[in-house]
Amino acid sequence: EAQVTQNPRYLITVTGKKLTVTCSQNMNHEYMSWYRQDPGLGLRQIYYSMNVEVTDKGDVPEGYKVSRKEKRNFPLILESPSPNQTSLYFCASSYIGQAHSYEQYFGPGTRLTVT
Amino acid sequence: AQSVTQLDSHVSVSEGTPVLLRCNYSSSYSPSLFWYVQHPNKGLQLLLKYTSAATLVKGINGFEAEFKKSETSFHLTKPSAHMSDAAEYFCVVSDRGNQAGTALIFGKGTTLSVSS
């Protein structure tokens, strides 16, 4: 089954304790992206990756890191989490190129609480 | 620059009545447009997409949307609401001409409430 998986689904942590949220897709998509969702703000892009070893900042990258060492995986790293990073996070993936509609497939979400 | 405006943050309808969720967009290139739905405590599901083929797009669960370039609109409609349609809906634009990145730009969402 084609899917995007994220782990963990729920995480409560304390300020400053490094954490990683994993994302994996099995559709051989070139493009992967991380979004955060906050009430009244919709989804905002954190980082994206066009392919292996190619990453770039989205609209709200501060406080986050990513890596793309393999095509299927795109982990989100919070080196020193702060309470303002409490949010619902979504990973997404898609094909790229003019032949495609850029429809993105979303993971189930990770609800992160930083105290 | 791309942008999306969902004109209503909250829409309330009665079961069996029509649904209209309004969306206006701004795009420099030839856009792809999407509607996603998010049920409470769930991920995002694609309802329908427009990619320069037919301007009237049919999606899942009886929803459809019409792309109107002259009005820069992509409103979502359904003839008869069902209780299970209660959810948050996001209008989304992606500039297909922008090869530098295929970021989706999300509207702020419209919460649809359906009463019996």
Interface residues (C-beta under 8 A of the other chain):
Chain A: Y31 S33 Y35 G40 L41 G42 L43 R44 Q45 Y48 M50 D56 G58 F90 A92 S94 I96 Q98 S101 Y102 E103 Q104 F106 G107 P108 G109
Chain B: S9 S32 F34 Y36 K42 G43 L44 Q45 L46 K49 T51 F90 S94 R96 Q99 G101 T102 A103 L104 F106 G107 K108 G109
